Amino acid sequence: MTPTTPRRTRKSATPAKPATPPRPFVAHHLAPPHEVLSEEESRTTIEKLGTPPERLPKILVTDPGLKTDPKYEAIRTSGENLLGRLVRIRRPSATAGEAIAYRLIVQSVGGD
């Protein structure tokens, strides 16, 4: 006689789980603070750097690092345009004390 596998009974319909509210964003302690500059500050910084905006490193408008700036959500909810603005990223540096990097905000691939 060959062993048989036990028969499985049909499960009754399980109730749908209630939707959980989204968790609030908490920046990781290793993520450097990002600061979204105003349009005027972006223009003057680009002039001071002396480079065309296309040559600057890019950052997606959906990048989670932008959420470290409290102004970011306020700008997004107000409907202001973030594209083309600069983001100032301040990182601690052993040699310089603080290293500042700039990124140009570009649109994400998904069209956000």
C-alpha positions in Angstrom: 0.0 0.0 0.0 1.3 3.5 -0.9 1.0 6.2 1.7 -1.4 8.9 0.8 -1.2 12.6 1.7 -3.8 13.9 4.0 -6.6 15.8 2.2 -6.7 19.5 2.7 -10.0 21.1 3.5 -11.0 24.3 1.9 -10.4 27.3 4.0 -13.4 29.5 4.6 -13.1 33.1 3.3 -10.8 35.0 5.6 -11.9 38.5 6.5 -9.7 41.2 4.8 -7.2 42.8 7.1 -7.9 46.5 7.9 -5.7 48.9 6.1 -2.9 50.1 8.3 -2.1 53.8 8.3 1.3 54.7 6.7 4.1 55.0 9.2 5.6 58.4 9.8 8.9 59.0 8.2 11.9 58.7 10.6 15.3 59.6 9.2 18.1 57.1 9.7 20.8 58.4 11.9 23.4 57.9 9.1 21.4 59.9 6.5 22.9 63.4 6.3 20.4 66.3 6.5 19.1 67.5 3.2 18.0 71.1 2.7 15.8 72.1 -0.3 16.8 75.6 -1.4 14.4 78.2 -2.6 14.3 79.1 -6.3 16.3 82.3 -5.6 18.9 80.5 -3.5 19.2 77.9 -6.2 19.9 80.5 -8.9 22.5 82.3 -6.8 24.2 79.0 -5.8 24.4 77.9 -9.4 26.0 81.2 -10.3 28.4 81.0 -7.5 29.4 77.4 -8.4 30.0 78.6 -12.0 28.6 75.4 -13.6 25.5 74.8 -15.7 22.8 72.9 -13.8 22.9 70.0 -16.3 26.4 69.2 -15.0 25.4 68.9 -11.3 24.6 65.5 -9.8 20.9 64.7 -9.8 18.5 63.6 -7.1 15.0 62.3 -7.7 12.1 64.3 -6.4 10.9 61.0 -4.7 14.2 60.4 -2.9 13.6 59.6 0.8 16.6 61.7 1.8 14.6 64.8 0.9 12.2 64.0 3.7 14.9 64.9 6.2 14.1 68.6 5.4 11.0 69.7 7.3 10.2 72.2 4.5 10.0 69.4 1.9 6.6 68.2 2.8 5.2 71.7 3.1 6.5 72.5 -0.4 5.1 69.4 -1.9 1.6 69.8 -0.3 1.5 73.5 -1.4 2.0 72.4 -5.0 5.2 74.5 -5.5 7.5 73.2 -8.2 10.5 71.3 -6.9 12.0 70.4 -10.2 15.2 72.4 -11.0 15.8 73.4 -7.4 19.0 72.6 -5.6 19.4 70.4 -2.5 22.2 71.2 -0.1 23.5 68.1 1.7 25.8 68.6 4.7 28.0 65.6 5.7 30.5 65.5 8.5 34.0 65.3 7.3 37.2 64.3 9.2 39.3 66.7 7.2 37.1 69.6 6.4 34.7 69.4 9.4 31.7 69.6 7.1 31.4 68.7 3.5 28.7 70.4 1.4 27.3 68.8 -1.7 24.6 70.1 -4.0 22.1 68.0 -6.1 19.7 69.1 -8.7 16.1 67.8 -8.2 14.8 66.0 -11.3 11.6 64.2 -12.0 11.3 60.5 -11.2 10.8 57.9 -14.0 7.3 57.2 -12.7 6.2 60.7 -13.4 5.7 61.9 -9.8 
